[in-house]
Amino acid sequence: MSVLKGKKILLGVTAGIAAYKTAHLVRLCIKAGADVQVVMTPASKDFITPLTLSTLSKNPVHSVFYEKNEENELWNNHVDLGLWADLMLIAPATANTMSKMTNGTVDNLLLAVYLSAKCPVYFAPAMDLDMYKHPSTTQSIEKLTSYGNQLIPAASGELASGLVGEGRMAEPEEIIRFIEADMEGKLPLKGKKVLITAGPTYEAIDPVRFIGNHSSGKMGFELARKAANLGAEVLLISGPSSQQISHSLVKRIDVVSAEQMYNEVHARYQEIDIAIAAAAVADYTPLRTSDTKIKKQEGNLPIELKATKDILAAMGTHKEQQFLVGFALETNNEIEHAKGKLARKNLDMIVLNSLRDKGAGFAGDTNKITIIDKGNTISEYPLQSKEAVASNIFSEILKRYHA
């Protein structure tokens, strides 16, 4: 899975012959799972049409500050565009545009968006050999990189003039690989191993019946997805769940019982950097399990239960370098009980859910959490999607985790 999946990319197109390559560049971004909006300089439309890029990006193309229609004029807000993007890519970046970028000259929408952007900016120069080697171009590139912009170096090859040398815009595939490698290298959990438990456990009574709970595993799976997107190598140990995940950095191990989850966790725990116990593990399991289906009979069916091994407590006991996060699902005296669990199980952080909060807890697509760390700092979050909750949890982890 590409690190660009789910990213919002703003593609700036300037007036160079290499603009024709942006059609393929947009396709590659979309194929990687990104959302793309295109901003063109007015002159760049002589090299490729807005219709082509809007069709491929599935978004309107912007090129002027306001657009006239039959009834009124529509303002293209350059600030909104700049704030929308996770990254901005200017390709091709002509000598003219780079010079304006260095000096803050704003004579078209693209340059206004560039100056408003709060995200990382990549630029891929494209021009003829003599222009590329000119001291003014060299100075522009040096200034742009000193501002924090990321240069995607021009390649050598045959140029539009017939000359052969530097100045050719990097091919679209090379641009995508460059951005992916640069982003992956800057991911905060790059090189770290994260273990996440998810879902319920099923404790067998007989071959067809079990003791379980209503956990869907959604929260744990969202945490695994977020950890992988932050660059971590993720081990997801899941009880029975219909949730699916597809990410090259996530390895899923399916288990059924609390005993199986305990064994899988502790076989790998020593090599883990961050562990998040999001699974709803059964506290009790039948003392005896029938090998055959228990037949219905008159009267009650007594089932004697024994306590399962406490996975989280054992993780806390054997904690060395691991940053350990637990979950607490409470119905009363929530903060008090969560703090008690935090201390008792030697956690670094605990995520509290209350079943009294509508929309929180098992099975749903939303959750409402309170995070407490071992210093008793409390952070409360409103009801949000579980995807957003996963982001909040990792934001809090990264504030506290020191490798």
C-alpha positions in Angstrom: 0.0 0.0 0.0 1.3 3.4 -0.9 2.0 6.0 1.8 0.0 8.3 -0.5 -3.2 6.4 0.2 -5.8 8.8 1.6 -3.5 11.9 1.1 -4.8 15.1 -0.4 -2.5 16.2 -3.2 -2.5 19.7 -4.7 -0.8 19.5 -8.2 0.4 22.8 -9.6 1.0 22.8 -13.4 3.0 25.5 -15.1 3.7 26.4 -18.7 6.3 23.9 -19.8 6.2 21.3 -22.5 6.6 18.7 -19.7 3.0 19.6 -18.7 1.8 16.8 -21.0 3.2 14.3 -18.5 0.9 15.6 -15.7 -2.0 13.5 -17.1 0.0 10.3 -16.3 1.1 11.9 -13.0 -2.5 12.4 -11.9 -3.4 8.9 -12.8 -0.5 7.5 -10.7 -1.6 9.6 -7.7 -5.2 8.4 -8.0 -4.0 4.8 -8.4 -2.0 5.2 -5.2 -5.2 6.1 -3.4 -4.7 9.9 -3.2 -7.3 12.6 -3.7 -6.0 15.2 -6.3 -6.9 18.7 -7.1 -5.1 20.6 -9.9 -4.2 24.2 -10.1 -2.9 25.4 -13.5 -1.3 28.7 -14.5 -3.3 30.2 -17.4 -0.4 29.7 -19.8 -0.1 26.0 -19.0 -3.4 25.4 -20.7 -1.6 25.8 -24.0 0.2 22.5 -23.2 -2.6 20.4 -21.7 -6.3 21.0 -21.3 -8.1 21.4 -17.9 -10.7 19.0 -19.2 -8.1 16.2 -19.4 -6.9 16.8 -15.8 -10.3 17.3 -14.3 -11.5 14.1 -15.9 -8.5 12.2 -14.5 -8.6 13.8 -11.1 -12.4 13.7 -10.8 -12.2 17.2 -9.5 -12.6 20.7 -11.1 -9.4 22.3 -12.2 -8.6 25.8 -10.9 -6.6 28.4 -12.9 -8.1 31.8 -12.1 -9.1 33.7 -9.0 -12.7 33.8 -10.0 -14.8 32.1 -12.6 -17.7 33.5 -14.5 -20.9 31.6 -15.1 -24.2 32.6 -16.4 -25.5 34.1 -13.1 -22.5 35.2 -11.0 -18.8 35.0 -10.4 -17.3 32.1 -8.3 -14.3 32.9 -6.2 -11.5 30.3 -6.0 -10.2 30.7 -2.4 -6.5 30.2 -2.6 -6.2 30.0 1.2 -8.8 27.1 1.3 -6.9 25.3 -1.4 -3.6 25.7 0.4 -5.0 24.5 3.7 -6.8 21.5 2.1 -3.7 19.8 0.9 -1.5 17.3 2.8 1.2 18.0 0.2 1.7 20.3 -2.8 3.5 19.2 -5.9 4.5 21.7 -8.6 5.4 19.8 -11.8 6.6 21.0 -14.1 8.2 23.9 -12.3 9.4 26.3 -14.9 12.3 28.8 -14.4 9.7 31.6 -14.5 7.5 30.1 -11.8 10.4 29.2 -9.6 11.7 32.8 -9.8 8.3 34.1 -8.7 8.1 31.6 -5.9 11.4 32.7 -4.4 10.4 36.4 -4.5 6.8 36.1 -3.5 5.4 37.4 -6.8 1.7 36.6 -7.0 0.4 37.1 -10.5 -1.7 34.0 -10.8 -3.8 31.6 -8.6 -1.1 28.9 -8.4 1.4 31.3 -6.8 -1.2 32.5 -4.4 -1.9 28.9 -3.4 1.8 28.2 -3.0 2.3 31.1 -0.6 -0.8 30.0 1.4 0.2 26.3 1.6 0.9 25.0 5.1 1.9 21.5 3.9 5.2 20.1 2.5 5.8 21.4 -1.0 7.7 19.4 -3.7 8.8 20.9 -7.0 10.1 19.2 -10.1 12.0 21.6 -12.4 11.6 21.3 -16.2 13.3 23.5 -18.8 16.0 23.6 -21.5 19.7 22.9 -20.6 20.9 26.5 -20.7 18.1 27.7 -18.7 18.6 25.0 -16.1 22.3 25.8 -15.8 21.8 29.6 -15.6 22.9 31.1 -12.3 19.5 32.6 -11.7 17.8 29.2 -11.9 20.5 27.7 -9.6 19.8 30.5 -7.2 16.1 30.0 -7.3 16.5 26.3 -6.6 18.8 27.0 -3.7 16.4 29.6 -2.2 13.4 27.3 -2.6 15.1 24.5 -0.8 16.3 26.8 1.9 12.6 27.8 2.5 11.9 24.1 3.2 10.6 23.1 -0.2 11.7 19.7 -1.5 13.5 19.5 -4.8 12.8 16.6 -7.1 15.9 16.8 -9.3 15.6 17.1 -13.0 16.9 14.2 -15.1 19.3 14.2 -18.0 18.1 13.3 -21.5 16.8 14.6 -24.8 15.2 18.0 -24.4 12.5 19.7 -26.4 15.1 21.9 -28.1 17.0 18.9 -29.4 19.8 19.4 -26.9 20.8 16.5 -24.6 21.5 17.3 -20.9 20.0 18.2 -17.6 16.6 20.0 -17.4 14.2 17.2 -18.3 11.4 16.8 -15.7 11.6 13.5 -13.8 9.2 10.9 -15.1 5.9 10.6 -13.3 6.9 7.2 -11.8 10.1 8.7 -10.5 8.3 11.6 -9.0 5.9 9.3 -7.1 8.7 7.1 -5.9 10.6 10.1 -4.7 7.7 11.5 -2.7 6.8 8.1 -1.2 10.4 7.6 -0.1 10.7 11.1 1.3 7.4 10.7 3.2 8.3 7.3 4.5 11.6 8.5 5.8 9.9 11.2 7.8 7.2 9.0 9.3 7.4 9.2 13.1 7.1 5.4 13.7 9.4 4.3 10.9 11.4 1.3 12.0 9.2 0.7 15.1 7.2 -2.4 15.9 3.7 -2.0 17.2 1.6 -4.8 18.7 -2.2 -4.3 18.8 -4.8 -6.7 20.1 -8.4 -6.4 18.7 -11.8 -7.9 18.8 -13.5 -10.3 21.3 -12.4 -13.7 22.4 -14.7 -16.7 22.3 -14.5 -19.2 25.2 -15.9 -22.6 24.1 -18.6 -24.3 26.1 -18.9 -27.1 23.6 -18.2 -27.4 19.9 -21.1 -25.1 18.9 -21.5 -22.7 21.9 -19.3 -20.2 23.5 -19.1 -17.3 25.9 -18.3 -14.0 24.1 -19.0 -10.3 23.9 -20.2 -7.7 21.4 -16.8 -6.3 20.4 -16.5 -5.9 16.6 -12.7 -5.2 16.5 -13.2 -1.9 14.6 -11.3 0.2 17.1 -8.3 -2.2 17.1 -8.3 -2.4 13.3 -8.4 1.4 12.9 -5.4 1.6 15.3 -3.5 -0.9 13.3 -4.2 1.0 10.1 -3.1 4.3 11.7 0.1 2.8 13.1 1.0 1.4 9.7 0.3 4.8 8.0 2.7 6.3 10.5 5.4 3.9 9.3 5.3 1.2 11.9 5.6 -2.5 11.4 2.3 -3.7 12.9 1.4 -7.1 14.4 -2.4 -7.2 14.8 -3.6 -10.1 17.0 -7.3 -10.4 16.5 -10.1 -12.4 18.0 -13.0 -13.4 15.8 -13.9 -10.4 13.7 -15.4 -9.7 10.3 -13.1 -6.6 10.0 -10.7 -6.6 7.1 -7.3 -4.8 6.7 -5.0 -4.6 3.7 -1.6 -2.9 4.3 1.9 -4.1 3.5 3.0 -3.2 7.0 0.3 -5.1 8.9 0.6 -8.7 9.8 -2.6 -10.2 11.1 -2.8 -13.2 13.4 -6.2 -14.6 14.1 -7.0 -16.3 17.4 -10.2 -17.4 19.1 -9.7 -17.8 22.8 -8.1 -15.7 25.5 -5.5 -18.4 26.0 -4.5 -18.3 22.3 -4.3 -14.5 22.4 -2.1 -14.7 25.5 0.3 -17.1 23.9 0.6 -15.1 20.7 1.1 -11.8 22.5 3.8 -13.1 24.8 5.6 -15.0 22.1 6.4 -11.7 20.4 6.2 -9.1 23.2 9.9 -8.7 23.9 10.6 -7.3 20.4 7.8 -4.7 20.5 8.2 -1.0 20.9 4.6 0.1 21.4 1.8 -2.3 22.6 -1.9 -1.4 22.6 -4.3 -3.8 24.2 -7.6 -2.9 22.5 -9.1 -6.4 22.5 -12.2 -7.2 24.7 -10.7 -10.3 26.3 -13.0 -12.6 28.2 -12.3 -12.4 32.0 -13.7 -16.0 32.5 -13.7 -19.2 30.5 -15.5 -22.5 31.2 -13.7 -24.7 33.7 -14.7 -27.7 31.5 -15.4 -27.9 27.8 -17.5 -30.6 26.4 -16.1 -32.4 23.3 -19.6 -33.0 22.0 -22.7 -30.8 21.8 -24.5 -30.5 25.1 -28.1 -31.7 24.6 -31.0 -29.6 25.8 -32.5 -31.0 29.0 -35.0 -30.0 31.6 -33.9 -27.5 34.2 -30.9 -25.2 34.3 -27.4 -25.9 32.9 -24.8 -24.8 35.4 -21.5 -23.7 33.9 -18.5 -23.3 36.3 -16.1 -20.6 35.2 -12.4 -20.0 35.9 -10.5 -16.8 35.4 -8.5 -16.3 32.2 -4.9 -15.2 32.2 -4.7 -11.5 32.4 -2.9 -10.5 29.2 -2.5 -6.8 30.0 -1.3 -7.4 33.5 1.4 -9.8 32.3 2.5 -7.3 29.6 2.8 -4.7 32.4 4.8 -7.1 34.6 7.3 -7.9 31.8 7.5 -4.4 30.4 11.0 -3.2 29.5 11.3 -0.8 26.6 7.6 -1.1 25.6 5.2 1.8 25.7 2.1 0.1 27.0 -1.5 1.3 26.4 -4.6 -0.3 27.8 -8.3 0.2 27.4 -11.0 0.5 30.1 -14.7 0.1 29.4 -16.6 1.4 32.4 -20.2 2.0 33.5 -19.6 3.9 36.7 -16.9 5.8 38.6 -15.1 5.8 35.2 -12.1 8.0 35.9 -11.4 6.4 39.3 -11.5 2.9 37.9 -9.4 3.8 34.9 -6.7 5.3 37.1 -6.7 2.2 39.2 -6.2 0.0 36.2 -3.5 2.3 34.9 -1.5 1.9 38.1 -2.3 -1.7 38.8 -1.2 -3.0 35.4 1.8 -0.7 35.0 0.5 1.1 31.9 1.9 4.2 30.3 -1.5 5.3 29.1 -5.1 4.2 29.3 -8.0 4.9 26.9 -11.3 5.1 28.8 -14.7 4.4 27.2 -18.0 4.8 29.1 -21.0 2.8 28.1 -23.0 5.7 29.4 -21.9 7.8 26.4 -24.2 7.4 23.5 -22.4 6.3 20.4 -19.4 4.9 22.3 -18.3 1.4 23.0 -18.8 -1.8 21.0 -19.9 -2.5 17.5 -20.5 1.1 16.3 -18.6 3.3 13.9 -18.0 6.1 16.5 -16.3 6.3 19.9 -15.9 8.8 22.7 -12.7 8.5 24.7 -10.8 10.0 27.7 -7.1 9.4 27.7 -5.2 9.3 31.0 -1.4 8.9 31.3 0.8 7.7 34.1 1.2 11.3 35.3 -2.6 11.5 35.7 -2.9 14.0 32.8 -6.4 13.7 31.5 -7.4 14.5 27.9 -11.0 14.3 26.8 -12.2 13.9 23.2 -15.7 14.4 21.8 -17.7 11.7 20.0 -15.9 11.0 16.7 -15.4 8.3 14.1 -13.2 5.4 15.2 -10.7 6.5 12.5 -10.4 9.9 14.1 -10.2 8.3 17.5 -7.3 6.2 16.3 -5.5 9.4 15.2 -6.1 11.0 18.5 -4.7 8.0 20.4 -1.5 7.9 18.4 -1.2 11.7 18.7 -1.2 11.3 22.5 1.2 8.3 22.3 3.7 10.3 20.1 3.7 13.1 22.7 4.9 10.7 25.3 6.8 8.0 23.6 10.6 8.4 23.5 12.5 5.6 21.8 
